[in-house]
Amino acid sequence: MDSTQKPAGASISAAHQELTASLPWHDDRPGRAPRRRAHGVPHGPGRWGAGRGAQVRDAHDWAGYLTEAIVLFGGDRGVVFASHRWLTWGRERAISFFALQRDVYAYLHDQTLRMLNQGLNGPEVAETMVLPPALANAWHAHGYYGSVSHNVKAVYQRYTGWYDGNPAHLWPHPPLEAARRYVEFMGGADEVVEKARTSFAAGDLRWAAEVLTHVVFALPDHEPAEELLADTDEQLGFGAENGTWRCAYLSGAHELRPGAGGTPARAAPRRAQPAPTCWPSSPPSSSSTGSPPRVS
């Protein structure tokens, strides 16, 4: 739906592609008033900068639309249901849920702008930002989908773009050429890998991932670097509260290990499929249904 259109009983979200709608849910039992249900706010903040690539959403507008939804629907909301999530029952719980989500969006937006105006760049804002206890203690405000670190960098990007004020970042070498120079400056690939092992053992996984990435870019066939970077990404994935970050880390680890294939550049040719047959008398095994292995 176009963002300029707003039907009665609906408020458009900051993504301008979803609705928070109030739908009548009639209960014919004596003494029971009609209830309403709403859609549009997940348990856990949304991602304002999608990892797949998309225009950054406006967190300020989003917070305003959540306030509007409370005003429009708060008087008779009996149950809230949201995409990919579970129900929230009861008017007071529903209003509290919407209000806390609204406050998370507004707080992160406003505090990012405050820090931006103090001279911090996106990663520095993300490293500094902490939710106040009233918001941090609400479990549905945790970054299971849109984390604090991910979202505040999106706010920074929306207002400032890619340039962070450091002239050295205006015209850098592209990643491959930069990686070759970093590896040479740091004493060669083997030296970098050995130092990265020390960082890995000390728990500084972010730094190990950063320096090992240079080696893998510069020398794609350097197996010790690939193995250690895969282990590093895996540990970062296991420790990530954010589901999309976890998937990114574990996918990176999977692609670095021997025998793993990446996304194909083109679709495989369509082949004729045999006519379907009836299932055997016994249920199929998990391997025949294509069920993925469990990650433990």
C-alpha positions in Angstrom: 0.0 0.0 0.0 1.3 3.4 -0.9 2.4 5.5 2.2 0.0 8.3 1.2 -3.0 6.0 1.6 -4.5 5.4 5.1 -7.7 3.6 5.4 -10.0 4.0 8.4 -8.9 1.9 11.4 -5.2 1.5 10.3 -1.9 3.4 10.8 0.9 2.9 8.4 4.3 1.8 9.8 7.6 3.5 9.2 8.4 0.8 6.6 5.5 2.2 4.6 4.7 -1.3 3.5 2.9 -2.8 6.5 -0.2 -2.0 8.5 -1.1 -1.8 12.1 -4.8 -2.6 11.8 -7.7 -3.0 14.2 -10.0 -5.8 13.2 -13.4 -6.5 14.9 -13.5 -9.9 16.7 -17.1 -10.4 17.8 -18.0 -12.6 20.8 -21.7 -13.4 20.9 -21.7 -14.7 24.5 -23.8 -12.7 26.9 -22.0 -9.9 28.6 -18.9 -10.0 26.3 -18.1 -6.9 24.3 -16.5 -7.1 20.9 -12.7 -7.4 21.0 -10.2 -6.2 18.5 -6.8 -7.5 17.4 -3.9 -5.6 15.8 -1.0 -6.5 13.5 2.3 -4.7 12.9 4.5 -4.8 16.0 6.8 -7.8 16.5 8.2 -9.1 19.8 11.6 -7.6 19.5 12.4 -4.3 17.6 12.4 -4.5 13.8 15.6 -4.0 11.8 15.8 -0.5 10.6 18.6 -1.3 8.2 17.9 -4.6 6.6 20.9 -6.9 6.2 19.7 -8.0 2.7 19.9 -4.3 1.6 17.0 -1.8 1.7 16.3 1.8 2.4 16.8 2.6 6.1 13.5 2.9 7.9 12.6 6.0 9.9 12.6 5.1 13.6 11.2 8.5 14.5 8.2 8.1 12.3 7.8 4.5 13.5 7.6 5.6 17.1 5.0 8.1 16.2 2.8 5.6 14.4 3.0 3.3 17.4 1.6 6.2 19.6 -1.1 6.7 17.0 -2.0 3.0 17.1 -2.3 3.2 20.9 -4.6 6.2 20.6 -6.7 4.7 17.8 -7.0 1.1 19.1 -6.1 1.2 22.8 -9.6 1.6 24.1 -10.9 -1.8 22.8 -7.9 -3.9 22.0 -8.3 -7.4 23.5 -5.5 -9.3 21.8 -2.5 -8.3 19.7 -1.0 -10.6 17.1 2.0 -9.8 15.0 3.8 -11.4 12.1 6.0 -14.3 13.0 5.2 -13.9 16.7 2.8 -15.0 19.4 -0.3 -13.3 20.9 -0.4 -10.7 23.6 -3.7 -11.0 25.6 -5.4 -8.3 27.5 -5.9 -4.6 27.0 -3.3 -3.5 29.6 -0.6 -5.9 28.4 -1.3 -4.9 24.8 -0.9 -1.2 25.5 2.2 -1.8 27.6 3.7 -3.8 24.8 3.0 -1.1 22.2 4.2 1.7 24.5 7.5 0.0 25.4 8.2 -0.8 21.7 7.5 2.8 20.9 9.8 4.0 23.7 12.7 1.8 22.4 12.4 3.2 18.9 12.2 6.8 20.1 15.0 6.4 22.6 17.5 4.8 20.2 16.7 7.3 17.5 17.0 10.4 19.8 20.1 9.2 21.6 21.8 8.3 18.4 21.3 11.8 17.1 22.6 13.2 20.4 25.8 11.2 20.2 26.1 12.0 16.5 26.0 15.7 17.3 28.8 15.1 19.9 31.0 13.7 17.1 30.7 10.0 17.4 30.5 7.8 14.3 28.2 4.9 13.8 30.3 2.1 15.3 31.2 4.4 18.3 27.5 5.1 18.9 26.7 1.4 18.7 29.5 0.6 21.2 28.3 3.3 23.6 24.5 2.9 23.5 22.8 1.2 26.5 19.1 1.0 27.0 17.8 2.3 30.3 16.6 -0.3 32.8 12.9 0.3 32.1 13.4 -0.8 28.5 16.3 -3.3 28.9 14.2 -5.3 31.4 11.4 -5.7 28.9 12.2 -9.1 27.3 10.4 -8.2 24.1 12.6 -5.1 23.7 15.7 -7.3 23.4 17.5 -7.4 20.0 16.3 -10.8 18.8 15.7 -9.4 15.4 16.8 -5.7 15.3 19.5 -5.3 17.9 20.7 -2.0 19.5 24.0 -2.2 17.7 22.4 -2.9 14.3 19.7 -0.3 14.6 21.7 2.7 15.8 24.1 2.3 13.0 21.1 2.4 10.6 20.0 5.6 12.2 23.4 7.1 11.8 23.4 6.0 8.1 20.0 7.5 7.5 21.1 10.9 8.7 24.8 11.1 7.6 25.3 8.6 4.8 28.5 6.6 4.4 31.1 9.3 5.2 32.1 9.5 8.8 34.1 12.7 8.7 37.6 11.0 8.5 39.3 12.2 5.2 41.2 8.9 5.1 37.9 7.2 4.4 37.0 9.3 1.3 39.1 7.4 -1.2 40.3 4.1 0.4 41.6 1.1 -1.5 38.9 -1.5 -2.3 38.8 -4.5 0.1 41.0 -6.9 -2.0 43.8 -4.3 -2.5 43.5 -3.1 1.1 43.7 -6.7 2.4 47.0 -7.4 0.4 48.5 -4.3 1.9 47.4 -5.0 5.5 48.8 -8.5 5.3 52.1 -7.3 4.0 52.3 -4.5 6.7 51.5 -7.0 9.5 54.3 -9.4 8.6 52.7 -11.8 6.2 49.8 -14.2 6.3 51.3 -16.8 8.7 52.3 -14.1 11.2 48.7 -12.7 11.1 47.2 -16.1 11.7 49.4 -16.8 14.7 48.5 -13.5 16.3 44.9 -14.1 15.5 45.1 -17.4 17.4 46.2 -15.5 20.4 43.3 -13.1 20.1 40.9 -16.0 19.6 42.2 -17.7 22.7 41.8 -14.5 24.7 38.2 -14.1 23.6 38.7 -11.1 21.3 36.7 -12.7 18.5 35.8 -9.5 16.8 39.5 -8.6 16.3 40.4 -12.1 15.2 37.6 -12.0 12.6 38.8 -8.6 11.3 42.4 -9.4 10.8 41.7 -12.9 9.4 39.3 -11.4 6.9 42.3 -9.6 5.4 44.2 -12.8 5.0 41.3 -14.7 3.4 40.8 -11.8 0.9 44.4 -11.5 0.1 45.1 -15.3 -0.1 41.9 -17.2 -0.7 43.7 -20.6 -0.5 45.3 -20.0 2.9 43.7 -22.9 4.7 44.9 -22.1 8.3 43.3 -18.6 7.9 40.1 -20.0 6.5 39.9 -22.6 9.3 40.5 -20.1 12.1 38.1 -17.6 10.6 35.4 -20.3 10.3 35.9 -21.2 14.0 35.8 -17.5 14.9 32.6 -16.8 13.0 31.0 -19.9 14.5 31.8 -18.8 18.1 30.4 -15.3 17.3 27.3 -16.9 15.9 26.8 -19.1 19.0 27.1 -16.0 21.2 24.8 -13.8 19.2 21.4 -13.0 20.7 20.3 -11.5 17.4 18.9 -14.1 15.1 20.0 -12.5 11.8 23.5 -11.9 13.0 23.7 -15.5 14.2 22.6 -16.7 10.7 25.2 -14.5 9.0 28.0 -15.7 11.3 27.1 -19.4 10.9 26.6 -19.0 7.1 30.1 -17.4 6.9 31.6 -20.3 8.9 29.8 -22.8 6.7 31.1 -21.2 3.4 34.7 -21.2 4.7 34.9 -24.9 5.4 35.8 -27.5 2.8 33.0 -28.9 0.8 30.6 -26.1 1.5 29.0 -24.4 -1.5 27.9 -20.8 -1.7 24.9 -19.3 -3.4 24.9 -20.2 -7.1 25.3 -17.4 -9.6 22.6 -18.8 -11.8 19.7 -21.2 -11.4 20.2 -24.9 -12.3 18.4 -26.0 -15.5 14.9 -27.4 -14.9 14.8 -31.1 -15.2 11.8 -33.4 -15.8 10.6 -34.9 -12.6 9.2 -38.4 -12.3 5.5 -38.8 -11.6 4.8 -38.8 -7.8 4.3 -42.1 -6.1 2.5 -43.0 -2.8 4.4 -42.8 0.4 5.7 -46.2 1.7 3.9 -47.9 4.5 6.5 -46.7 7.0 7.2 -43.0 7.6 10.1 -41.5 5.7 13.4 -41.0 7.5 14.6 -37.5 8.4 17.3 -37.8 5.7 14.7 -38.5 3.0 12.7 -35.4 3.9 15.6 -33.1 3.7 15.5 -32.1 7.4 18.6 -30.1 8.3 21.0 -31.4 11.0 20.6 -29.9 14.4 23.2 -27.3 15.5 24.4 -27.9 19.0 
